[in-house]
Amino acid sequence: MLNRALNRLTGRIIVAMAVTIALTALVACGATAPTDSTAPAGDTAPVAQPAASTSGDSPAPTAVPAESSGSPQTADRGKYGGIVPMQDYAFPNLIFHPHEFTNQVKNISGIYNGLLEYDSETDDPYDIVGDLAESWELQPDGVTFVFHLHENAMWHDGTPVTAEDVVYSMDSLVNTEANRPQTLIIAPYYSAGNARAIDEHTVEIVTNNPAPDFVSMIATDAFKMMSKAWGESGVDTSKWENGMGSGPFKPTKLAKDVSIELERNENYWKEGLPYTDGSIHYYIADKGTAIGSYRTGQVLMATWPVTNLSNTEILELQESEAETVDVYLIPNTSLLGTLINTTIEPFNDVRVRRAMHLAVDRAEFREIFGGGIAPMGTPFPPETWFGRTEEVASQMPGFRAGPDGGKHPGDIEEARRLLAEAGVPEGFEVNIMARTAVEYVDLAQLLADQYRRHLGWEATVQPIDSATGITRYKDQDYQIAAQGTALLVGEPDPIIGKIFMPGGLWIQWSGWEAPQKFKDWFAAQSQELDRTKRAEILREMEDYILTEDPGPLLVYYWSFRDQVVNKQIKNFHMPASLWTQLKHDRIWCDPAC
């Protein structure tokens, strides 16, 4: 079945392998010029190869000469004009401060710039270049970064972008009183006060310790720079219409639960950009409507790589619309699983959580929803430098198949023993909450069926609108839920920090508390520059999750997230994750959109 699924990928579907960014790659690289088309040639989909070794020692940090982030684009490279209609899988809540929510980035990215960004004009999705920073370098001490800003960069109000704005933005990102999701992500690397302006266009940022993942983090679209004057002006910075950045687009109209519009910044400081006159983000959650919109060309792409379609459905769309649509599948930055409220009985009992882990038939989830190609649901993504191989994982309890296929009977037997020991009776009633987004309701239905078959539970699925579901997560007003999450990049810190560490989003929703040894492991690995030693610490962490306490999350599978792009859109290249290449300033339409 796996081979059949892989064969369906040939043609125009592009799959990137997980790529690791070595510390010595913290250099601004030149941007490439737009090409006429991004449609892959030939009968077989090209596969991006890893850009760095996945084993061995990482070199010690050294000063690296920085290069220019690339010359401005000119009008003869692409076609100007047109409004790009896009699908938005979930309408955002109405708080648009650039540092308030990571999931708003799909709508606001084009309004702002970051210090760095992932190059949107290269086939290497992990190529980091300068954005507001023209160049940068790491000093010999291994913790001091110096960023040199473009001197012509300006905010939408015409005032210049300065080093003081960057200092203000960095401290805003770690504002603990605001309880922002970015704070936990960047807090291991940066503390308020660690940035200073050397002069008007030069800023120094000192990390708390040697931090292998720092540059790859701040290059994502979740870490936008904002005007200090705007932030301190007293204007309501959460309102859509008040958004004021330095980016290629400006906010215009918003119709709640319908659409969001952006228009071209005519005075954008990057010469010749953007190409389009703007975009309209149409809220389309229904799968059938989304598929129909892509087939008819009513929408030409998604706002980011989430469409509400499962891997199986997205493969079917690519097959039926191969002449007009390209599908880009991005691995290891998204997972689907069960979120557990560990503050209530019986889920506060580790034996119950272990039984739930053992009873999940991950192969069935992968086959039905993962198109037969989704990676196995280990806590860390398999086949990465810090994760297990599929072969090893497939022999472990909770992942192994029975002698005749299907769920291993030994896992079911042990799960039932643990539940009996914990005092959970046969016929236990459980409610599985499922937000009406992505494939959550369908996932919940399969989970309910598996728990009926394997544990004898009376499981009921409760569909609920997305916004209400998030509110209930915050209030811990649920038992268990089918839920997914996407990571900034497929590296250890964003995965562990978001799901298992204090302050992480899943911890806030689940109430789970990591033991001190787990926290100590996290701190140790996040500072370890020797990748072999770091991988050893990470293996201890994963072993704890698999054998002692699954924590707040039971992963079904690591999903490919999908970006659908009509061939009318030119100069689109596959991003590294959901949170990269979202400004859409270098795409254009041919024929006109």
N, C-alpha and C positions, 0 to 999 in steps of 0.2 A: 504493500500500500504506500510505503514511503517513497519507493522509486516512482510509482505512478504519479504521486503528488509532485515530486521533483520534476518529472517530465513536463508537467503542466506549466512549470516556470519558464521553460524555454521560450524564446521569442523576445518579448519586450519588458519582462519583469526584471528589475534590477535588485539584486540582494547584496547587501554589504556585510562583510564579516566584521566581527568586533575588532577594533583597532586600538592599540594602547599608545598613549603619548608619553614618550620618555622625557625625563627632566631636561635633557640637553636639547630638546626640540622646542624650547620656549623662545622661539625666534619669530619675528614678523616676516612673513614670506610675501613675495610679490603676487598680486592678483592677476589672473589671466583674463584676456579679453573675451567678451561674449562670442559665442559661436552661433551659427545659423539655426541649429537644432540640437536637442539633447536626445532624440530618439536613437536608441542603440541599434547598431547595424548587425547583420548576420542572423543566424538561426538560433544561436545559443546566447543566453543572457551572460554578460560579463560579470565577473565576481571580483570585487575589490579585495586585494590581498593585504594582510596585516602590514602596517608601516613600521612596526618595531618588534623586536624579539619578544616572545612571550615567556621567556625564562632567563635565568642568569642574573648577574649583578647589574644594578643600575649604576652608572658612573656618578662620581661625586659631583655636586653642583659647581659649575664654573661660570665665569663671566662669559656671556655669549654676545658677539657683535650683532646688533639689530639692523635689519634692513628696512627699506621703505615699504609701506603697506600697499604700494601699487600706484600707478599713475591714473589720473581721472579718465573716465570713459568719455568718448566723443560721440556725437550724434550719428555718425556714419556706421557705428558698430551695431545698432539695433533700430527698431522702429518705435517712434513715439506715439503716444495717444492711447485712448481707450480706457474704459472702466472694466476691471476684471471681476466678474461675478464668482464668488467663492461660497462653498458650503461651510457653515459653522455647526459642528455637531451638537453643541450645547450653548444656549445663550448665557452669557456671563452674568453674575450678580453685578449690581450697579455701583461698584467701587473700583475706580480705575487708576488709583494712585500707582505709579510704576513699581513700587516696592511692596504692595499690599498682598497680592495673590499671584502665585506663579501661573495659574491657568488663565489669567487675563492676558498673558503675553501674546497669545494667538491673535488678539485684537489690537493691542497697543504697540507691538514691537516697532512698526513703521514710524511711530511718532518720536521714538527715542533712539539714541545710539548708546553703545557700550564702549568701554575702553578698547576691548578686543572683540573679534567675532570669528565665527567659522566661515571660511571663504565660500561664498555661494556660486563661484564661477570655476570650480575645479571638480574633477571626478573623485578626488580624495576628500571624503566627507569630514576628515579630522584635521584638515589644514587650517591652522589658526593664523589670522592676519590682524593688522591693526584696524580699528574703527575710529574712535576719537584719537587714539594714540597713533601717531605717525610711525613710531618705533619704540622699542623698549629693550631693557637688558637686565639680567640678573647679576648682582654684584658678587664678588668672591666670597662674601660671608654666607651665601646660600639662602638668605632670608630677605634681602633688600632688593626690591624691584624699582627701577626708575623708568617712568613712562614720559615720553615726549609728545605733547599734544599738537595736532594740526593747528597752526596759528590762524587759519582762516575759518575754523569751525565756529558756528554761531547758533544761538537759540532762535526759535521761531520769532521772537520779538526783536531780533536784530542785534542783540547784545552778544559779545564774544563768550565762548566757552573758556573757562579758566581752570587752573589747577585747584583753586578754592572750591569750585563746583564739584570737582572729583572728590576732594576730601569730604565735603558735605555729603555727597552721595554714598561714599563708602561707610561713613558713620551712620547714615540713615538705614543702610542695609543690615546693620547689627543693632538696631534700636530694639532692645529687649522689651521695653514697655509696649511697643506696638504689636508684639507677638506675630511677627512676620515669618512666613515659611523660609525665606532666604536666610534668616538669621541663623537657624540651626545649620544650614548647609555651609555657610561661610565661617561661622564662629570658630571651628577648630583651627582656622588659618589666620583670621583677622579679628582684632579687637578695636573698639572705638579709640581713636587717638593715635593709631598706628600709621596714619597717612599724614603727610605734610606737603605743603607747596614749597618747592625750591625756588621757583620763579613763576611768572604768570602762566607759562606753558609747560612746566616741568613738575611732575609730582612723584614723590617717593612713597612707596607702600612697603611696610615691613610686616612679614608674616610672623605668627607667633612661634613658629618652628619651621625647619625645612619641610616643605609641603609639596609633594609630587603632583597633587591634583589641583593646585591653586589656579594656574593659568587656564587649564581646561574648564574649570568652573566659571570663572569670571568672563570667559569668552562666550558663554551661553547667553541667550536673549533674556534670561531672568534677571541679569545684573545690569540694569540700565543706569545711565548717569542722568541726573536731573539738575536743573538750575537752582542754585542756592537762593537767589532772589525770589524765584517763583515759589519755592518751598516755604519761604518765610514771609510771603506777601499777605497771607491771611485769606487768599482765595481758596475755595473748596477744591483741593487737589484731587479729590476722589471723583468729581463729576467729569463725565465724558467730554463735554463741550469745553471744559477748562484745561484739558491736557495741553501742555506746552513743553516740547522737547527740542531737540536739535536735528531730528530725523527727517527722512525724505517725504513724509506725509503728515497731514494735519487732520484732527478729528472734525467731522461735520455732523451729519444727521444720525440719530439713534431712535429706532422704533422698538420699544420693549417687546421681547419675544418674537420679533420679526426680522430686523436687520440692523446693521451698523455700517456706517460709511466713512471712508477716508478719502481725502483729496490731495493732489500733488502739492508739495511745498515748492513754489516757484523760485524761492531764493535758497534752495538747498546748497550747502557749501561744497558738496562733492560735485564737481563740474560734470554736466551732462546727465545727471541722475535726478530722479528716477525716470524710467522710460514711460511708464503708464501714467494716466491722469488720476488714478486712484483705484479703489476697490469697494465692493459691497459684500458684506458678510451676511449671507442669508441663513437664518436659523432653520436647519432641516434635521430633525432628530429621527423621523420615521425612515426606516431602511428602504422601503419601497419607493418613497418619494425621492430619497437620495439617489438611488440607482436610476430612476427615471430621469432625474435632473442631469446626471452625467451622460446618459444615453442621448438625450436631446440637445445637449450643449447649453442648457439653461444655467448651469454652473460649470466653470472651466477647471477648477481645482479646489482643494480643501484649504481652509485657513492654516491648518497644520496637519501633521500626519495622524489624524483620527477622523474616521468617517462614520462611525457607528456600525460598520460592517465587520463581520467576523473574517478570519483569514480565508475560510472556505468561500464565503460570499464574494470577497474581493477578488479571489482567483477566478471565480465564475464571471465576474464583470470584465476582467481583463480578457478572458477568452472570448466573450461574446462581442466585445467592443475593441478588439485588437487594432482595427484600422484607425480609430480616432482617439484612443486613450492609452496612456502609459501608467503603469502602477509601480510604485517604488516601495519595497518592503524593507523596513528598518528593524534589525534584530536587537534583542538584549537591552532595550531601554524601556520596556513595558512588560508588566506581568499581570496575570489574572489569578484570583484566588479567593479565599474566604477570610473576611475580617471578623475577628472574635472580640466580643465585649468581655474582657477578663475581669470586670468588676462585679459580675453577677454570678449566682449559682446556676448551673454547676460548672460554668466555664472558667471560674476562678480556680478550679482544681486542675493541676497540671496533668493528672491522669486522663481527664476528659479530653484535653487538648491533644494529648498523644494519641488517644483512641481515634479522634477525628482525623488526625494526620494519617494514621495507618489505614483508615477506611476509604480514603479518596482513591478512586481509580483514575490516575492521571493519564494513562494511555487512552482511556475513553474520551476524556476531555480533549486531548490533543487530536484524536482522530476526527471528532465531530466538529470542533470549533477551530482547531489549529491547522486545518487543511492537510493534516498528516505530516507537517514539516516543522511545527512549532517546537522549540527546544523544551526539554524535560523540566518539570517544576521543582528543581532543587532551590534552596534559599538563595544561592548565588547562581548567576546564569552559567550553564554548562558550556564547556569548550572555550572558556576564557582563561586568561592566565591565572585567575584567582578562584575559578570554579572547577568542579569535578568534570571528568569526561562523562559523556552519555553512557558509555560502556560500564564504567564503574558504578554510576548512580543506578543503573537499571538492575543491579544485583542487590540493592539495599532494601530493607523493610520500608514499606510505604511507596516504593517505586517498582519493585519486582513484579513480574507476571507469574501466574500459576503455571503448573506443568502443562496444562491444556489451554493456556492463554487466559485472559481475564484477570480478575483480582486474585492475588495469592491467598490461598485459604489460611495460611499461617498468620498473615496480617489481620484478617478478619477475626480469627480466633483470639489473637492477642488484644485486639481492640475491644472485643466483647468482655474479655477478662478484666481489662482495666476499668471499663464502665461498671461492671459488677462490683469491683473493689471500691470504686468511688461512690457506690450506692445509687447509680442512675438506673432506673428500672426499664425493662422492656416496654416499648410503646411510649417512651418519653416524647413529649410534644415540643417541637422546636419551630420557631418562625424564622424564615430566611428572608431578610429584606433585600430588595433589588431595585436600584434606581433605574428608571426607564431611559437609560443611556447605554451606548455601546452595545455589548451583548449580555449585559448583566442579568436580565430576566431569564433568558435562555440558559445561561450558566447556572442560575439558581434552581431552575427546574431539574436539570441533570443532577445537581448536588442533592436535591431533595430525594430524587429517585435512588441515588446511590446509598444515602443514609437509611432509607426504608429497607433496601435490600440487604445491606451489610451490617447495620446496627439495630434494625427493628424500630427505628424512630418514626414517629408520626410527624413528618416534615411538611410545612405549609409555606408556600412562596407568597410574599407580600410585595407586589410592584408598587413603586412610589415615585413621584416626580423627582427630578434630579436635585433641585434646590432644597426641597423638604428633606430629602435623604441626607444631604450634607448637614442640615441643621440638626437632624436627629443623631448623626454621628458626633457632632460637637457636644450634644447633650448626653451622649452615651445612652440613648433611648432606643435600644435594639438588642437582640440576642446575638445573631450572627448575620453576615451579609455577603453576597457575591459582590466583589469589588476589585478593581484593578488600580494600578498606579503606574505612572511613567517617571522615569528618572532623567535627570539633566543629561547625564552621559553614562555609558555603561562601565563605570569605574566603582571600586568598593565604597568609597566614602559616601557618595550620594545615595547608594542603595541602603547601606547599613544605617546611615544617619536618619533617613526619612522613615524607615520601617521599625528599627529596633532601639534607637537611642532616645534618651529623655528629650522632650521638646519636639521630636519628630511627629509628623502628621499622623501616622498610624498609632503612635503612642498616645497622642492626645485623644484620638477616637476610641482606642481600645482600653486604655488604663493599665496596660502591661508595664511592669517595672523590670528592667534588665538587672541581673545580679552584678555586684561590684566587679567580679572578675571579667565579665563581658565588657563593661565600660573600660576597664584597664586594657583589655585587648584592643579595643577600638582606638584608644589614645596611642598605644604603642605602634600599631600598624600604620596609622595616619602620618606618623613622623618617620617611618622607616624607609630609607632611600634604597636599600638593597632589596630588590624585588623578590629574590628567593626567600629571604628572611621574612619579608612582609607576607608572602604567600603562606608560609608556615603558620603565622599568627592567624591569618584569615581562615585557615583550615580548622584550627581549634575553635574558632567562633562558629563556623558552619556545623562542626561536629556537635557542639552544644545544642544548637537549634534542632538538629536531626535526632539526637539521642536522649536529650534531657528535657528540653522545653521548647516546643515550636513557637512560643511567644504569641504575638497578635495575628499571625499570618500563616495560612496554608496555601502555598502556591500550587495552582493546577498546571500551568505551563508558562514559559516566557514567550510572550506573543510578539510576532512581527506587528508593528504599527504600519499603517498604510497611507501613502500619499497618492491621490489620484490626480493626474494632470492631463488635460486635453492637449493633443498635439498642436493645437493652435497657440499654446503657450511655449515660448522659446526661451532658451538659456536657463532652463531649470536643471539643477543638479541635486542629487539625493543628499539630504541632510544627515548629520551624525545622530541626531535624536529629535524628539519633539520640540526641544527648546533651542534649536539652532536654525539659522537661515530663514528667519520669519519676517524680515523687513520687506522682502519682495521688491526691492528697489532696482534689481538688475534683470528682471524678466520683462518680456514684451510679447505682443500678440502679432501673429502673422498667419492668416489674414487678420485684419484689425478686429478688435473685440469691442 
